[in-house]
Structures are given as structure tokens and as C-alpha cells.
């Protein structure tokens, strides 16, 4: 199975670096990472990832839900949320952004890979 190109968006640089190392070990291509919502939107347009791995809490004026929604609308690139947030209000907002997945931190590596692979399978069947 082909592996998707991923853009990592997380406000904690160390978390993003660790995630990048793990995902590369599993054969994924990481096209970049960002911690700011506005810059993440810009990078998505420049780097053309297949999927964005999006934290909800980001630096800047927008949160990850707003950034993911903007990326989806502007570039038709789906997001998978990777976050510690799971309250009802957040989940309602997330659902409106039409994500391809949602995984809670902390997670197991195989759980994340499964969510990414399923999302990519859905994405490639739509094309």
C-alpha cells in the first residue's frame, strides 16, 4: 500500500519532531511541520500533502479546527486531528470541519498508523 504525504501541525515543536521521527520510521513521507495556523494553511498550499495531521491548540489567532477547515475548503486536503481535547463543544466543531479521523493523545503508534491508512484509503477511493 502506498503511504500518504503528511503535513504535521502542532504547537509543541518537540511533539511534532517526535511524531515526524515515528512516522518516517513507519514509511510515511513528512513534507513539513508547522505550529501556527496561518502558516499551516500557507504550507498546505505550497507542499500539497495528502493529509494534514492537525492539533487543535495552535499558536496564532486561529485554532486547528479553523485551520483544518480552511485547508479543506481552499485546497481540498483533509485533516486528521491529533489532540488531547475531547469535550462536547470541541467535538461538535470538529465534526463540522469534516475530518478524516480523530485520535486522542496519548496514542499508540499502531493506532495512529491505522487512522492515517484508513483516511488515505478513503481519500484515494474518492479520486
C-alpha positions, 0 to 999 in steps of 0.5 A, spaced: 500 500 500 502 506 498 503 511 504 500 518 504 504 525 504 503 528 511 503 535 513 504 535 521 501 541 525 502 542 532 504 547 537 509 543 541 515 543 536 518 537 540 511 533 539 511 534 532 519 532 531 517 526 535 511 524 531 515 526 524 521 521 527 515 515 528 512 516 522 518 516 517 520 510 521 513 507 519 514 509 511 510 515 511 513 521 507 513 528 512 513 534 507 513 539 513 511 541 520 508 547 522 505 550 529 501 556 527 495 556 523 496 561 518 502 558 516 499 551 516 494 553 511 500 557 507 504 550 507 498 546 505 498 550 499 505 550 497 507 542 499 500 539 497 500 533 502 495 528 502 493 529 509 494 534 514 495 531 521 492 537 525 492 539 533 487 543 535 491 548 540 495 552 535 499 558 536 496 564 532 489 567 532 486 561 529 485 554 532 486 547 528 479 546 527 479 553 523 485 551 520 483 544 518 477 547 515 480 552 511 485 547 508 479 543 506 475 548 503 481 552 499 485 546 497 481 540 498 486 536 503 483 533 509 485 533 516 486 528 521 486 531 528 491 529 533 489 532 540 488 531 547 481 535 547 475 531 547 469 535 550 462 536 547 463 543 544 470 541 541 467 535 538 461 538 535 466 543 531 470 538 529 465 534 526 463 540 522 470 541 519 469 534 516 475 530 518 478 524 516 479 521 523 480 523 530 485 520 535 486 522 542 493 523 545 496 519 548 496 514 542 499 508 540 503 508 534 499 502 531 493 506 532 495 512 529 498 508 523 491 505 522 487 512 522 492 515 517 491 508 512 484 508 513 483 516 511 488 515 505 484 509 503 478 513 503 481 519 500 484 515 494 477 511 493 474 518 492 479 520 486 
